[in-house]
Amino acid sequence: MVELVPFAVPVAGDKTLLVWELSSGPTAEALQHSLFTVFSQFGLLYSVRVFPNAAVAGPGFYGIIKFYSAGDAHRAQKACDQKQLFQTSPVKVHLGTGHKAVQHNTPALNSSRCQELANYYFGFNGWSKRIIKLQDLSNLEEREKEDIVTPLQKQSLKLFCALEVVLPFHECRSPEVGMAEEPLDKLEEGSLFLLKRKVTQKLAIQKALTDAFQKLLTVVLESGKVALTYRPCEEVTDARTEEELQDFIQVSVIQNTQQDLEDFGMSTQLCHP
């Protein structure tokens, strides 16, 4: 079995768990912490949320837990359903019933979430970002428009960033660019100007980093090993489901073995973007 984990918000029902019959004794915050502690043992969690029961259901709470991986969600459901976990009475754990999400309908993760997911699957030393170019375009833009700027028009800071996400063990690089623009008040001078410039630069880097991760797709093998596919042409993959992607996916695998190839059930090639 092969599972594809994109750098996107998990919205599919098979990645969501519903937890019922949570005790009314602890607070919602305490229950949220307890649920996170239990279910994070099965895989990386995107979110854990706790809500009070409807009035007709009586006192107590229910929880909604989102995993990045459907496989992790399935294992957690089987292991935790009808178990006491952290309370004296058993809880009910069911998988969500929503359909699998089509890739182009799922929102991208923000840059910090992308890095969290990359750290989980590839390790802190398994990937890095390399900034190729940072350029302030606001001055250039103002000089070009110097003759037509009116006093009523506000100036703005515009920063450009070009970077690449590098995964050396997978021999893969994902380049991307990002642009950020923030309005600039004439009163923002000195340290205020430098702070605004730093914030705008950070936004440009985050935008480029998020988009670079969108070209990568994590491939989780049944054996637990992780591979990677690089998708430079979004128009090829946007409208495809995971099953369709498996027919032509190109991946790079750490320490390929014959068993790994059998786990894929497909032709495997090293990816050199």
Rosetta blueprint (number, residue, H / E / L):
1 M L
2 V E
3 E E
4 L E
5 V E
6 P E
7 F L
8 A E
9 V L
10 P L
11 V L
12 A L
13 G H
14 D H
15 K H
16 T E
17 L E
18 L E
19 V E
20 W E
21 E E
22 L E
23 S L
24 S L
25 G L
26 P L
27 T L
28 A H
29 E H
30 A H
31 L H
32 Q H
33 H H
34 S H
35 L H
36 F H
37 T H
38 V H
39 F H
40 S L
41 Q L
42 F L
43 G L
44 L L
45 L E
46 Y E
47 S E
48 V E
49 R E
50 V E
51 F E
52 P E
53 N L
54 A L
55 A H
56 V H
57 A H
58 G L
59 P L
60 G L
61 F E
62 Y E
63 G E
64 I E
65 I E
66 K E
67 F E
68 Y L
69 S L
70 A H
71 G H
72 D H
73 A H
74 H H
75 R H
76 A H
77 Q H
78 K H
79 A H
80 C H
81 D L
82 Q L
83 K L
84 Q L
85 L L
86 F L
87 Q L
88 T L
89 S L
90 P L
91 V L
92 K E
93 V E
94 H E
95 L E
96 G L
97 T L
98 G L
99 H L
100 K L
101 A L
102 V L
103 Q H
104 H H
105 N H
106 T L
107 P L
108 A E
109 L L
110 N L
111 S H
112 S H
113 R H
114 C H
115 Q H
116 E H
117 L H
118 A H
119 N H
120 Y H
121 Y H
122 F H
123 G L
124 F L
125 N L
126 G L
127 W L
128 S E
129 K E
130 R E
131 I E
132 I E
133 K E
134 L E
135 Q E
136 D E
137 L L
138 S H
139 N H
140 L H
141 E H
142 E H
143 R H
144 E H
145 K L
146 E L
147 D L
148 I L
149 V L
150 T L
151 P L
152 L L
153 Q L
154 K L
155 Q E
156 S E
157 L E
158 K E
159 L E
160 F E
161 C E
162 A E
163 L E
164 E E
165 V E
166 V E
167 L E
168 P H
169 F H
170 H H
171 E L
172 C E
173 R E
174 S E
175 P E
176 E E
177 V E
178 G E
179 M E
180 A E
181 E E
182 E E
183 P E
184 L E
185 D L
186 K L
187 L L
188 E L
189 E L
190 G L
191 S H
192 L H
193 F H
194 L H
195 L H
196 K H
197 R H
198 K H
199 V H
200 T H
201 Q H
202 K H
203 L H
204 A H
205 I H
206 Q H
207 K H
208 A H
209 L H
210 T H
211 D H
212 A H
213 F H
214 Q L
215 K L
216 L E
217 L E
218 T E
219 V E
220 V E
221 L E
222 E L
223 S L
224 G L
225 K L
226 V E
227 A E
228 L E
229 T E
230 Y E
231 R L
232 P L
233 C L
234 E H
235 E H
236 V H
237 T H
238 D L
239 A L
240 R L
241 T L
242 E H
243 E H
244 E H
245 L H
246 Q L
247 D L
248 F L
249 I L
250 Q L
251 V L
252 S E
253 V E
254 I L
255 Q L
256 N L
257 T L
258 Q H
259 Q H
260 D H
261 L H
262 E H
263 D H
264 F H
265 G L
266 M L
267 S L
268 T L
269 Q L
270 L L
271 C L
272 H L
273 P L
